[in-house]
Amino acid sequence: MASDRLTEILDATYECLTRYGIRRTTMDDIATTVGVSRSAVYQYVRSKDDAVRRLVERLHHRTLAQAAEVAATDRDPAERVHGVLTAKLDLVLDLAGDSAHAAELLDAKARLYGDICADFTTRLKHLLTDVFTDAGLTGIAPADAADISIALVVGLESHPDARRLLGPATESFLAGLPGMPARGH
């Protein structure tokens, strides 16, 4: 199946990137990792750049789908905000944990895929803005609360205990927002 082979190629691309980095990964590396010829890889991706771009799209799409699923639940707003921020933090920490090279896939300034990273952040902001709007937030624009929430998680991304700190940081931030319902209500 074509989609299965493409998945294998993108998985191999990720494996190679974690080992060698984007610049040093070659189409031969990807083909060898999949166990096919280089020409077989070209049946599914146009180039290494295409493979990397598709991989970045897949990673961000999966995370955005997780965040959207949480945002659309009927849980209380604080849990929904925390769930969206957890999805973003998990993406960053998982990539950074796999390899310093894998963290390159999150660079919004990257020529090859920076637009994907920027669009991801914009979409997260929209999800959070909707949650804050649904919660009846007052005193601060929901879009501003969303921006602050994203800045909070970005600030935690380099902390060695980020996952543990996200909950208390989110709760503290949300507790200070006028009109934000208390957790569990």
C-alpha positions in Angstrom: 0.0 0.0 0.0 1.3 3.4 -1.0 0.4 5.1 2.3 2.1 2.4 4.3 5.3 2.8 2.3 5.1 6.6 2.7 4.7 6.1 6.4 7.8 3.9 6.4 9.7 6.5 4.5 8.7 9.3 6.8 9.6 7.1 9.8 13.0 6.3 8.3 13.5 10.0 7.6 12.8 10.8 11.3 15.2 8.0 12.3 17.9 9.4 10.0 17.4 13.0 11.2 17.7 12.0 14.8 21.0 10.3 13.9 22.6 12.7 11.5 20.6 15.9 11.5 18.8 17.4 8.5 21.9 18.6 6.6 23.8 15.3 6.8 20.8 13.0 6.1 20.8 11.7 2.5 18.2 10.0 0.4 20.6 7.0 0.5 20.3 7.0 4.3 16.6 7.0 4.1 16.4 4.3 1.5 18.9 2.1 3.5 16.8 2.6 6.7 13.6 1.5 4.9 15.4 -1.3 3.1 14.6 -0.2 -0.4 16.5 1.4 -3.3 16.8 5.2 -3.5 14.7 5.1 -6.7 11.9 3.4 -4.7 12.0 6.2 -2.2 11.6 8.7 -5.0 8.3 7.1 -5.9 6.9 8.6 -2.7 8.8 11.8 -2.1 10.4 14.2 -4.6 13.5 14.8 -2.5 15.0 14.8 0.9 13.5 18.3 1.4 10.1 16.9 0.5 10.5 14.0 2.9 11.5 16.4 5.7 8.6 18.8 5.0 6.1 15.9 4.9 7.5 14.6 8.2 7.2 18.0 9.9 3.6 18.3 8.5 2.8 14.8 10.0 4.2 15.6 13.4 2.4 18.9 13.7 -0.8 17.6 12.3 -0.9 14.7 14.8 -0.3 17.1 17.7 -2.8 19.6 16.4 -5.4 16.8 16.2 -4.7 15.8 19.8 -5.1 19.4 20.9 -8.3 19.9 18.9 -9.7 16.7 20.4 -9.1 18.0 23.9 -10.3 21.5 23.1 -13.6 20.1 21.8 -14.5 18.0 24.9 -17.1 19.1 27.4 -14.4 19.1 30.2 -14.1 22.3 32.2 -12.1 25.1 30.4 -9.0 24.7 32.7 -8.7 21.1 31.7 -9.1 21.9 28.1 -6.5 24.6 28.2 -4.1 22.3 30.0 -4.7 19.5 27.5 -4.0 21.8 24.5 -0.8 23.1 26.2 0.2 19.5 27.1 0.0 18.5 23.5 2.3 21.3 22.4 4.8 20.6 25.2 4.8 16.9 24.5 5.7 17.5 20.9 8.7 19.6 21.8 9.9 17.4 24.7 9.5 14.2 22.7 11.5 15.6 19.8 14.2 17.1 22.0 14.3 13.8 24.0 14.8 11.7 20.8 17.8 13.8 19.6 19.1 17.4 19.5 18.8 17.0 15.8 15.1 16.2 16.0 14.4 19.5 17.8 15.4 21.2 14.4 12.0 20.1 13.2 10.4 22.8 15.4 12.2 25.8 14.0 9.6 28.3 12.8 12.5 30.2 11.1 13.5 27.2 9.0 13.2 28.0 5.3 12.0 24.5 4.4 9.1 24.2 6.9 8.9 27.3 9.1 5.5 28.0 7.6 4.2 24.7 9.0 5.5 25.5 12.5 4.1 29.0 12.4 0.7 27.7 11.1 0.7 25.2 13.9 1.1 27.9 16.5 -1.6 30.0 14.9 -4.0 27.0 15.0 -3.2 26.3 18.6 -3.9 30.0 19.4 -7.3 29.6 17.7 -8.1 26.5 19.7 -7.2 28.2 22.9 -9.0 31.4 21.9 -12.2 29.4 21.4 -11.8 27.7 24.8 -11.4 31.0 26.5 -14.3 32.5 24.6 -16.5 29.5 25.5 -15.5 29.9 29.2 -16.8 33.5 29.2 -13.5 35.1 29.9 -13.7 38.8 30.9 -11.2 41.5 31.5 -8.7 40.2 28.9 -9.3 39.3 25.3 -9.5 35.6 24.7 -6.8 35.9 22.0 -4.5 37.6 24.4 -5.1 34.8 27.0 -4.3 32.3 24.3 -1.0 34.2 23.4 0.0 34.2 27.1 -0.8 30.5 27.4 1.4 29.7 24.5 4.2 31.9 25.8 3.9 30.0 29.1 4.4 26.6 27.5 7.2 27.9 25.3 8.9 29.2 28.5 8.7 25.8 30.0 10.1 23.9 27.0 13.7 24.2 28.0 13.2 23.5 31.7 14.3 20.0 32.9 11.1 19.4 34.8 8.7 21.0 32.3 6.0 18.3 32.3 5.6 18.5 36.1 5.6 22.3 36.1 3.0 22.7 33.3 0.1 21.8 35.6 0.9 24.2 38.4 1.9 27.0 36.0 -1.3 26.6 34.0 -3.5 26.6 37.1 -1.7 29.7 38.5 -2.2 31.5 35.2 -5.8 30.5 34.8 -6.7 31.4 38.4 -5.6 35.0 37.8 -7.9 35.4 34.7 -11.1 37.4 35.4 -14.2 35.4 34.5 -12.4 32.1 34.2 -14.5 29.5 36.0 -12.7 27.7 38.8 -11.4 24.2 38.0 -14.1 21.5 38.2 -17.0 23.9 37.9 
